């Protein structure tokens, strides 16, 4: 989206980043679940543990994007037309 308002362009980028991070987070959690479903009560396999750590990092990335997105929207709402 070229030629538009820089804040509006950033909003589009942030929406995409948030969506992508949440989808990848969900995939990482699914992987961890698949790795642990056959091992109830036992320590997490290394792959499952790494998948959980990745999911946490992706969750934080999505949350940062959501916070920045809210700040951009607040900026546009407060800006006089």
C-alpha positions as CSV (number, residue, x, y, z in Angstrom):
1,X,0.0,0.0,0.0
2,X,2.1,2.9,-1.2
3,X,1.2,6.6,-1.2
4,X,-1.1,6.2,1.8
5,X,-0.9,7.7,5.3
6,X,2.2,6.2,7.0
7,X,0.2,5.3,10.2
8,X,-2.5,3.6,8.1
9,X,0.2,1.6,6.3
10,X,1.7,0.7,9.6
11,X,-1.7,-0.5,10.8
12,X,-2.0,-2.9,7.8
13,X,1.5,-4.2,8.5
14,X,0.8,-4.7,12.2
15,X,-2.5,-6.5,11.5
16,X,-0.6,-8.9,9.2
17,X,2.2,-9.4,11.7
18,X,-0.3,-10.1,14.5
19,X,-2.3,-12.6,12.5
20,X,0.8,-14.4,11.3
21,X,2.3,-14.6,14.8
22,X,-0.9,-16.0,16.2
23,X,-1.2,-18.6,13.5
24,X,2.4,-19.7,13.9
25,X,1.9,-19.8,17.7
26,X,-1.0,-22.1,17.3
27,X,1.0,-24.4,15.0
28,X,3.8,-24.6,17.5
29,X,1.4,-25.4,20.3
30,X,-0.2,-28.1,18.2
31,X,3.2,-29.6,17.6
32,X,4.0,-29.6,21.3
33,X,0.6,-31.3,22.0
34,X,1.3,-34.0,19.5
35,X,4.7,-34.6,21.0
36,X,3.3,-35.0,24.5
37,X,0.0,-36.8,23.9
38,X,1.6,-40.2,24.0
39,X,3.6,-39.4,27.1
40,X,1.2,-38.4,29.9
41,X,2.9,-37.7,33.2
42,X,6.4,-37.8,31.7
43,X,8.8,-34.9,31.2
44,X,8.4,-33.0,27.9
45,X,10.4,-34.3,25.0
46,X,13.0,-31.8,23.8
47,X,11.0,-31.0,20.6
48,X,7.9,-30.3,22.6
49,X,9.8,-28.1,25.0
50,X,11.3,-26.1,22.1
51,X,7.9,-25.8,20.5
52,X,6.4,-24.4,23.7
53,X,9.3,-21.8,23.9
54,X,8.7,-20.8,20.3
55,X,5.0,-20.5,20.9
56,X,5.6,-18.2,23.9
57,X,7.9,-16.0,21.8
58,X,5.3,-15.9,19.0
59,X,2.6,-15.0,21.5
60,X,4.7,-12.1,22.8
61,X,5.3,-10.9,19.2
62,X,1.6,-11.0,18.5
63,X,0.9,-9.1,21.7
64,X,3.5,-6.4,20.9
65,X,1.9,-6.0,17.4
66,X,-1.6,-5.7,19.0
67,X,-0.4,-3.0,21.4
68,X,1.3,-1.0,18.7
69,X,-1.8,-1.4,16.5
70,X,-3.9,0.0,19.3
71,X,-1.5,2.9,19.7
72,X,-1.8,3.7,16.0
73,X,-5.5,3.6,16.1
74,X,-5.6,5.8,19.1
75,X,-3.3,8.3,17.3
76,X,-5.6,8.4,14.3
77,X,-8.7,8.8,16.4
78,X,-7.1,11.7,18.4
79,X,-5.7,13.4,15.3
80,X,-7.9,16.3,14.0
81,X,-9.3,15.7,10.5
